[in-house]
């Protein structure tokens, strides 16, 4: 039976249902709006367990957005899904360089991936950025290398690529990014370990994620500021 | 450990892993490429069970795309995710009318949803269309009403809205669309039953779906034609 609910109330009712279905599951109050919006976007309750937040990641992301930071994504889909009206009001804009002709040409010339070149281009933006990676593990790995070599210091890394090859590993790099060298056990981390960092992150552990999840996390932050 | 796989081979390897993980699960060979691409997009194996195909839905969708049909979506995200290069080569284009100013004005004037008006606008396109609904159950319900009142006859309905209010019910409408009136047991279907239809559909039963799933299904069809 179709519920004749006012469209404006659908989102409110949806979040009430999500809270009911989460039941006794305890979420950190700071992180709950992000977790619930990702579940709202996917109807997938695995995200209640998958999403990992570094300390005060949400507060740091909110502060960066309030200060007018930009957002860099790795897909046109995530760019389409992020609320650009609210972001613009705060002074920010969304970038996706993956399909730029100069990125393609540079990648071909140097024999490297477009994901790597697009992250290099993003690192050169020259203002604080949140990086929201929802698709390409290669982009997240490139971002990690740029962070470790001191070429960029994101205001927040949203690391939610999806898939079956190098996806889990790329997220582990970010999850271990701020550890002391002595804490690192994974070879791929040791190989790549550079300067000690203190970059906030929100990561979806495991294979799941996506452009829709990346956009939902950005919007969960934006809506906390202006709704 | 990061796998130094050639980026061009990642998708191939991903599909091999998906096939391995599906194990003994039997998929209809016609539908398997669609199911696997949705899993590739979400890393969510629930779609191996959730996706319901009407008889020859894939063959009918492929025939429509080969004949140059357009695709109508309900979000800019799905529009961004659909491979428009391949679609254009076949003679088609993607439409999303949800944020058109005339749609907003008309909805306000008549006191109805933008989703309804955008589906009316799509029904008036005047060439065969695949409707790929990944977000708004209201759009799918509007489409159902337009089909039942004879105002549109989609080449294929991709019904994969996501969420917690009216989502399951909107999909049930499409799943029961082609049944004889006597087969219908749900009140909401009886209320709305009109002319007998024979419209092919691909529906994600239950709450799950999304713009990414809608785009993945479109691309799974497009890639069968030209890759």
HADDOCK unambig.tbl for C-alpha pairs under 7 A between the chains (distance, minus, plus):
assign (segid A and resid 1 and name CA) (segid B and resid 169 and name CA) 6.39 0.50 0.50
assign (segid A and resid 1 and name CA) (segid B and resid 187 and name CA) 6.26 0.50 0.50
assign (segid A and resid 1 and name CA) (segid B and resid 188 and name CA) 4.78 0.50 0.50
assign (segid A and resid 2 and name CA) (segid B and resid 166 and name CA) 5.75 0.50 0.50
assign (segid A and resid 2 and name CA) (segid B and resid 169 and name CA) 6.06 0.50 0.50
assign (segid A and resid 2 and name CA) (segid B and resid 188 and name CA) 6.23 0.50 0.50
assign (segid A and resid 3 and name CA) (segid B and resid 166 and name CA) 6.19 0.50 0.50
assign (segid A and resid 10 and name CA) (segid B and resid 165 and name CA) 6.43 0.50 0.50
assign (segid A and resid 14 and name CA) (segid B and resid 164 and name CA) 5.29 0.50 0.50
assign (segid A and resid 14 and name CA) (segid B and resid 165 and name CA) 6.21 0.50 0.50
assign (segid A and resid 40 and name CA) (segid B and resid 163 and name CA) 6.12 0.50 0.50
assign (segid A and resid 41 and name CA) (segid B and resid 162 and name CA) 6.91 0.50 0.50
assign (segid A and resid 42 and name CA) (segid B and resid 162 and name CA) 6.55 0.50 0.50
assign (segid A and resid 42 and name CA) (segid B and resid 208 and name CA) 6.19 0.50 0.50
assign (segid A and resid 42 and name CA) (segid B and resid 209 and name CA) 6.71 0.50 0.50
assign (segid A and resid 42 and name CA) (segid B and resid 210 and name CA) 6.64 0.50 0.50
assign (segid A and resid 43 and name CA) (segid B and resid 162 and name CA) 6.51 0.50 0.50
assign (segid A and resid 43 and name CA) (segid B and resid 163 and name CA) 5.76 0.50 0.50
assign (segid A and resid 43 and name CA) (segid B and resid 207 and name CA) 5.96 0.50 0.50
assign (segid A and resid 43 and name CA) (segid B and resid 208 and name CA) 5.22 0.50 0.50
assign (segid A and resid 76 and name CA) (segid B and resid 80 and name CA) 5.91 0.50 0.50
assign (segid A and resid 77 and name CA) (segid B and resid 77 and name CA) 4.85 0.50 0.50
assign (segid A and resid 77 and name CA) (segid B and resid 80 and name CA) 5.08 0.50 0.50
assign (segid A and resid 77 and name CA) (segid B and resid 81 and name CA) 5.47 0.50 0.50
assign (segid A and resid 80 and name CA) (segid B and resid 76 and name CA) 5.91 0.50 0.50
assign (segid A and resid 80 and name CA) (segid B and resid 77 and name CA) 5.09 0.50 0.50
assign (segid A and resid 80 and name CA) (segid B and resid 80 and name CA) 6.74 0.50 0.50
assign (segid A and resid 81 and name CA) (segid B and resid 77 and name CA) 5.48 0.50 0.50
assign (segid A and resid 162 and name CA) (segid B and resid 41 and name CA) 6.90 0.50 0.50
assign (segid A and resid 162 and name CA) (segid B and resid 42 and name CA) 6.56 0.50 0.50
assign (segid A and resid 162 and name CA) (segid B and resid 43 and name CA) 6.51 0.50 0.50
assign (segid A and resid 163 and name CA) (segid B and resid 40 and name CA) 6.14 0.50 0.50
assign (segid A and resid 163 and name CA) (segid B and resid 43 and name CA) 5.76 0.50 0.50
assign (segid A and resid 164 and name CA) (segid B and resid 14 and name CA) 5.30 0.50 0.50
assign (segid A and resid 165 and name CA) (segid B and resid 10 and name CA) 6.44 0.50 0.50
assign (segid A and resid 165 and name CA) (segid B and resid 14 and name CA) 6.21 0.50 0.50
assign (segid A and resid 166 and name CA) (segid B and resid 2 and name CA) 5.77 0.50 0.50
assign (segid A and resid 166 and name CA) (segid B and resid 3 and name CA) 6.20 0.50 0.50
assign (segid A and resid 169 and name CA) (segid B and resid 1 and name CA) 6.38 0.50 0.50
assign (segid A and resid 169 and name CA) (segid B and resid 2 and name CA) 6.08 0.50 0.50
assign (segid A and resid 187 and name CA) (segid B and resid 1 and name CA) 6.32 0.50 0.50
assign (segid A and resid 188 and name CA) (segid B and resid 1 and name CA) 4.87 0.50 0.50
assign (segid A and resid 188 and name CA) (segid B and resid 2 and name CA) 6.27 0.50 0.50
assign (segid A and resid 207 and name CA) (segid B and resid 43 and name CA) 5.95 0.50 0.50
assign (segid A and resid 208 and name CA) (segid B and resid 42 and name CA) 6.19 0.50 0.50
assign (segid A and resid 208 and name CA) (segid B and resid 43 and name CA) 5.22 0.50 0.50
assign (segid A and resid 209 and name CA) (segid B and resid 42 and name CA) 6.71 0.50 0.50
assign (segid A and resid 210 and name CA) (segid B and resid 42 and name CA) 6.66 0.50 0.50
assign (segid A and resid 212 and name CA) (segid B and resid 212 and name CA) 6.68 0.50 0.50
